[in-house]
Amino acid sequence: MSAEPFSPEFQRAFVAMRYFLGARGEGLGAPLGDASAADVTERRLAHPDRERRAEALAAEVGRVVRALEAGSFR
């Protein structure tokens, strides 16, 4: 069993959706507590290059959409 209370998929989706909805800055994943996948996603979305941030966000939003379409998101 993982020491983290949320799956990596949920962590990434949580951070990406907060960013998508307008949250910015450090702490996008803070409500999740100790969440390594959230930290990685947060760093990607804080990249200084706008294009890299957009690519990271598009990848995460795409994962969320595919999971919702498949009915596999919990």
N, C-alpha and C positions, 0 to 999 in steps of 0.2 A: 504494500500500500504506500502511496506517495505521501511525503511529509507536507505537501502543499494541499490545501483544502479544495482547490479548483483545478480542473484539467488545463493543460497548456492551451488547448483549443479555446476554452472559455476565456482564459486570461487574455489571449491575443484578441479575441472578438470584443471583449469588454473595453480594452484600451482603444482599439480601432474605432469602435462606435462612439466612445466619449470624444475622441479627436474629431471624428466625422461630424458630430453634433456641436462642435465649436470649442470644446475644452482644449486648453493649451498649457504648456509649461510642465514643470516637474510634477510628479504625483498623479499622473493619469491612472495608474494602477494601484495607488495607495489604498483604496477601499478593499482591495483583495489581500492585503497583508503581504506576507513573504511569498511573492509570485515571480519566479524567474522568467517565465515566458512573457509576462506583462512587462518586466523590466527591459527585456530585449526589444520588444515591440515599441515601447516608449522611446528607447534610444533611436530606433530607426525613424520614428516619426519626428524626432528632434534634430535630424540631420540638417546641417547648414544649407545643403543644396535643395532647393524647392522640388526639382524633378525627382530626386531620390526619395523625398518625403511622399510625393504623389505616387510613385511606384510602390512604396511600402504600403500606403493606405489602400491603393487599388487591389493589391494582392490580398490583404486582410479582408476587405469588404467582399471580394470575390469568394473567398472561403466561406464567409458567413452566408452569402446568397446561395451558394451550392449546398451548404448544410441545411438551410431552410427549405430549399426545393426538394431535397432528398428526405426531409422529415427526420433528420438525424441529429438536430441540434437540441441539446437538453440543458 
